[in-house]
Amino acid sequence: MKKTSLAIAFVLMSYMVSAQTATTGFDIRSSGMIYVVVAVITVIFIGIALFLFAIERRIKKLEQDS
């Protein structure tokens, strides 16, 4: 019983996934919004890099003090 219900669930999930269209990527590229997405990802990456750099400096300072 458990195996059949699991198999049915997987079949239904695969059907739902294949029913989706891929027009959102085309819409984003055609309207120029892809540049906004790239800019946001770049800002997030730079923020994480600066945060890690600041933590590294603090750790280095703590290691030198002790």
TORPA-4810 file (N, C-alpha, C, O; in nm, 3 decimals):
<nodes>
NODE_1_0.083_-0.120_0.000_0.000_0.000_0.000_0.087_0.126_0.000_0.061_0.222_-0.073_M
NODE_2_0.190_0.121_0.084_0.278_0.238_0.095_0.355_0.261_-0.034_0.374_0.375_-0.077_K
NODE_3_0.399_0.152_-0.096_0.475_0.165_-0.220_0.389_0.219_-0.334_0.435_0.302_-0.413_K
NODE_4_0.266_0.174_-0.343_0.180_0.221_-0.451_0.142_0.367_-0.433_0.137_0.443_-0.530_T
NODE_5_0.115_0.407_-0.308_0.081_0.548_-0.287_0.202_0.637_-0.314_0.187_0.748_-0.365_S
NODE_6_0.320_0.589_-0.280_0.442_0.664_-0.308_0.466_0.674_-0.459_0.506_0.779_-0.509_L
NODE_7_0.442_0.566_-0.530_0.458_0.567_-0.675_0.359_0.661_-0.741_0.394_0.734_-0.833_A
NODE_8_0.236_0.660_-0.694_0.134_0.751_-0.748_0.172_0.896_-0.721_0.155_0.982_-0.807_I
NODE_9_0.223_0.923_-0.601_0.265_1.059_-0.568_0.378_1.106_-0.660_0.376_1.220_-0.706_A
NODE_10_0.475_1.019_-0.687_0.586_1.057_-0.776_0.537_1.081_-0.919_0.585_1.172_-0.986_F
NODE_11_0.444_0.999_-0.965_0.391_1.017_-1.100_0.317_1.149_-1.110_0.332_1.222_-1.208_V
NODE_12_0.236_1.181_-1.009_0.163_1.307_-1.010_0.257_1.427_-1.003_0.234_1.528_-1.069_L
NODE_13_0.363_1.416_-0.921_0.459_1.527_-0.912_0.531_1.547_-1.045_0.552_1.661_-1.087_M
NODE_14_0.568_1.440_-1.111_0.637_1.455_-1.239_0.543_1.513_-1.344_0.587_1.587_-1.432_S
NODE_15_0.415_1.481_-1.336_0.318_1.538_-1.429_0.303_1.688_-1.406_0.295_1.765_-1.501_Y
NODE_16_0.300_1.730_-1.279_0.286_1.873_-1.249_0.410_1.951_-1.292_0.398_2.064_-1.340_M
NODE_17_0.526_1.892_-1.276_0.649_1.961_-1.315_0.657_1.976_-1.466_0.698_2.081_-1.516_V
NODE_18_0.618_1.875_-1.539_0.626_1.883_-1.685_0.518_1.973_-1.744_0.529_2.013_-1.860_S
NODE_19_0.415_2.004_-1.668_0.308_2.088_-1.719_0.341_2.236_-1.713_0.269_2.318_-1.769_A
NODE_20_0.449_2.271_-1.646_0.484_2.412_-1.633_0.552_2.461_-1.760_0.623_2.386_-1.827_Q
NODE_21_0.530_2.587_-1.791_0.593_2.646_-1.908_0.715_2.727_-1.866_0.726_2.767_-1.750_T
NODE_22_0.804_2.750_-1.958_0.928_2.822_-1.930_0.926_2.961_-1.989_1.027_3.007_-2.043_A
NODE_23_0.814_3.029_-1.982_0.806_3.163_-2.040_0.862_3.270_-1.949_0.891_3.381_-1.994_T
NODE_24_0.877_3.240_-1.820_0.925_3.344_-1.728_1.068_3.386_-1.761_1.101_3.504_-1.753_T
NODE_25_1.152_3.291_-1.797_1.289_3.326_-1.834_1.294_3.413_-1.958_1.373_3.507_-1.965_G
NODE_26_1.211_3.383_-2.054_1.206_3.464_-2.175_1.152_3.603_-2.146_1.203_3.701_-2.199_F
NODE_27_1.050_3.611_-2.062_0.992_3.741_-2.027_1.094_3.828_-1.954_1.103_3.948_-1.980_D
NODE_28_1.170_3.769_-1.865_1.269_3.845_-1.789_1.378_3.896_-1.883_1.419_4.012_-1.874_I
NODE_29_1.425_3.811_-1.973_1.531_3.853_-2.065_1.481_3.958_-2.163_1.553_4.053_-2.194_R
NODE_30_1.360_3.942_-2.212_1.310_4.036_-2.313_1.279_4.173_-2.256_1.289_4.273_-2.327_S
NODE_31_1.242_4.180_-2.129_1.209_4.310_-2.069_1.331_4.377_-2.006_1.320_4.490_-1.958_S
NODE_32_1.445_4.310_-2.005_1.565_4.370_-1.947_1.575_4.352_-1.797_1.667_4.407_-1.735_G
NODE_33_1.485_4.278_-1.738_1.488_4.257_-1.593_1.600_4.163_-1.551_1.631_4.153_-1.433_M
NODE_34_1.660_4.093_-1.646_1.770_4.003_-1.612_1.886_4.082_-1.554_1.961_4.031_-1.471_I
NODE_35_1.902_4.208_-1.596_2.008_4.291_-1.542_1.983_4.323_-1.395_2.077_4.335_-1.317_Y
NODE_36_1.857_4.338_-1.358_1.823_4.361_-1.218_1.857_4.237_-1.136_1.911_4.249_-1.025_V
NODE_37_1.827_4.121_-1.188_1.857_3.996_-1.117_2.007_3.981_-1.100_2.055_3.946_-0.992_V
NODE_38_2.082_4.008_-1.206_2.228_3.997_-1.198_2.283_4.100_-1.100_2.376_4.069_-1.025_V
NODE_39_2.229_4.220_-1.098_2.276_4.324_-1.006_2.248_4.285_-0.861_2.333_4.305_-0.775_A
NODE_40_2.132_4.230_-0.834_2.099_4.189_-0.697_2.189_4.076_-0.651_2.238_4.077_-0.538_V
NODE_41_2.212_3.979_-0.737_2.301_3.868_-0.701_2.443_3.919_-0.678_2.510_3.872_-0.587_I
NODE_42_2.488_4.013_-0.759_2.622_4.071_-0.742_2.633_4.145_-0.610_2.733_4.132_-0.540_T
NODE_43_2.531_4.223_-0.576_2.533_4.297_-0.449_2.535_4.201_-0.331_2.608_4.223_-0.234_V
NODE_44_2.457_4.095_-0.339_2.456_3.996_-0.231_2.593_3.930_-0.219_2.643_3.913_-0.107_I
NODE_45_2.654_3.894_-0.331_2.785_3.831_-0.328_2.890_3.924_-0.269_2.972_3.881_-0.187_F
NODE_46_2.889_4.050_-0.308_2.985_4.147_-0.255_2.963_4.167_-0.105_3.059_4.178_-0.029_I
NODE_47_2.837_4.171_-0.062_2.807_4.185_0.080_2.859_4.068_0.161_2.915_4.087_0.269_G
NODE_48_2.841_3.947_0.110_2.892_3.829_0.180_3.044_3.831_0.185_3.103_3.799_0.288_I
NODE_49_3.108_3.870_0.075_3.254_3.876_0.071_3.307_3.978_0.171_3.405_3.951_0.241_A
NODE_50_3.245_4.095_0.178_3.288_4.197_0.274_3.267_4.151_0.417_3.350_4.176_0.504_L
NODE_51_3.156_4.084_0.442_3.129_4.031_0.576_3.234_3.929_0.617_3.284_3.933_0.729_F
NODE_52_3.268_3.838_0.526_3.371_3.738_0.557_3.507_3.803_0.577_3.584_3.760_0.663_L
NODE_53_3.538_3.905_0.499_3.665_3.975_0.515_3.672_4.042_0.652_3.776_4.038_0.718_F
NODE_54_3.562_4.105_0.696_3.559_4.171_0.826_3.574_4.069_0.939_3.645_4.095_1.037_A
NODE_55_3.509_3.956_0.927_3.522_3.852_1.029_3.664_3.799_1.034_3.717_3.772_1.142_I
NODE_56_3.725_3.783_0.918_3.864_3.734_0.913_3.957_3.831_0.985_4.046_3.788_1.059_E
NODE_57_3.938_3.961_0.966_4.021_4.060_1.034_4.001_4.054_1.185_4.097_4.064_1.260_R
NODE_58_3.876_4.037_1.230_3.849_4.027_1.373_3.913_3.903_1.434_3.970_3.909_1.543_R
NODE_59_3.904_3.792_1.364_3.964_3.668_1.413_4.115_3.681_1.420_4.178_3.637_1.516_I
NODE_60_4.174_3.743_1.319_4.319_3.763_1.317_4.362_3.850_1.434_4.465_3.823_1.497_K
NODE_61_4.284_3.954_1.465_4.315_4.042_1.577_4.304_3.967_1.709_4.388_3.984_1.796_K
NODE_62_4.202_3.884_1.725_4.186_3.805_1.847_4.300_3.704_1.863_4.346_3.681_1.975_L
NODE_63_4.344_3.644_1.754_4.455_3.549_1.761_4.584_3.618_1.801_4.664_3.560_1.874_E
NODE_64_4.606_3.739_1.754_4.728_3.811_1.789_4.726_3.858_1.935_4.831_3.865_1.999_Q
NODE_65_4.608_3.891_1.988_4.596_3.937_2.126_4.619_3.824_2.225_4.666_3.850_2.336_D
NODE_66_4.588_3.702_2.189_4.604_3.594_2.286_4.727_3.511_2.265_4.752_3.417_2.340_S
</nodes>
